[in-house]
Amino acid sequence: MYKAMLDQPVPDFSAASTGGEFRLSDLRGRKVVLYFYPKANTPGCTRESQDFRDLAAEFERAGATIVGVSRDGLKAQANFKARHALPFELLADTDEAVCRLFDVIKEKNMYGRKVLGIVRSTFLIDADGVLRQEWRNVRVPGHAAAVLEAVQAME
């Protein structure tokens, strides 16, 4: 499978989302912030999503659409979105196709066990569908603000 690479067009993809079927190509003409998080309603993922929520109006003014992605099912994603009043769609990547495209599934050590999971990552796609920036192994504090700065710096 093709992997998304910096300064290259991101292949179109579709996935189930809290707003119906999501297709990346439907967002051509807008910047896209695609953030991957390990699991809905866990502390770090909740904080990160709330930070993006709190800056959503500024992202919108900068011409960007925020989209969250995890391996959670659609019902869990819908509950997470409603519980935290998230004003953007969440993708239910239960088959990991989008995760594989962006190479965010890695072996992690959880409580002494090795497991495959999502490494918290964010990708900035320009209005032409080209991957312009990526953040991997994200630390939540200040991350959404840093992504907003990058979006605002794009022409």
N, C-alpha and C positions, 0 to 999 in steps of 0.2 A: 504494500500500500504506500502511496505517495505520502510524504511527511511535509507539513507546512514549514517553509524555510524563510528566513529573513530576506526582505527585498524581492520576494517572489510572490506571484499571485497565489492566493489560497484557493485550493479546489473547492468548488461549490459542494455543500453538503446539506442534508436535511435531518431533522430530528424532531421527536415529539416535544412539545413545550407546553407551558402553562397557558399559552395563548393560542393553542392549536399547532398545526404543523409549521415548524420553523424551517426556512430556507435562507442560507447566507446570501444568495444572489438577490433576494428581495430587498436587501439593505444597500445595494449599490447606490452610490451617491452620498452615502453617510459613512462616517467613521464608525468602527465597531470595536467595543471593548469586550473581549471574551474572557471571562475569568472562571477558572476551574477550582473547585473546592472539594475536599474529601467527602464530607457528609453533612447533610442538612441538619439544623438544630443542634450542632455541637458548638462549643464555645468559640473557637477560632473562626469557624465558618459563619456563625451568626454575626460576630463582630465585623468581619470583612464585608458581609452583605449589608449590614446596617451602615457601614461607612460609605459604600457605594450608593446606598439609598439616600443618605444625607447629602450627598453631592450630586444627585441625579439631575437636578434642575441646571446645575452648572455644566454638566456633561451635555445635556440637551442644547443649551445655548451655544456650546462649542461644536454642535453638529454631530454628536456621537450618540450611539445607541449602546446601552449596557446589556449584556446577556450573561447570565450565570449558568454554569454547567457542573453537574455531578452525576454519579452513577445511580443516584436515588431514583425510585420509580416516580411516575407522574403524580400520584396521589401525595406522596411525601413532599415533592417539590411544590405542589399547589398549597399544601398546608403550611410549608415553610414561608412561601410568598405571602400568604394571608396573615399568618401569625406576626410577621415583621413588617407588614405594609410595604413590601418591595414593589416599586413602580416599574419594574422591568421584568422581562420573561426569564424563566429558568428552564433549561433543557434537561430532559430525563434521558441521559445517555446510558441506558441499561445494557446495551450491547457493546459499549465502550468504543464505538466507531469514531466518534469525535475525539475522544481521549487519545486514541491511537494516532489519529491524524496530526494531533499536536504533541504527541510523544510525552504525555504527562503521567502514564501509568508506570510506576517504578516499584522495585522491591523496597519495602520499608521495614523497620524494626519496631514492632509494637508490643510492649510488655514482654520483651525477650523472644518474641516470635517473629519470623520473617513472613510478611504478607505483601501482596501486590495491592497498591492503592494509588490514589491520585496525589501527585505532588502539587501543592498549591502553586498555581501559575496563572499569569495573565498575558493576553496577547492583544496588541493594538493593530487593527487592520485599517488601512486608509480607504477613502471613498471609492477608489478604483479596485478594491479587493486585494491589495498587496499588503503582506505582513510587514509592518514597519518597526515594531518593537516587541520584545518579549521580556517578561520577568518570570524567573523560575525560582523555586524554593523561597517563595514569598514569606516575609514576616509581615503580619497584619498591621501593626501600628504605623500609620502614615502612608500606607501603600496606596489607598484610593486617591489620596491627595497627590501623590507622585504621578499616578496614571493620569489624573486630570491635568496636571502641568504638561505632560507629554502631549496630550490631546490638544490642549490650547496652543502649544508650540507648533503644531502642524498647520501648514497652509493649505 
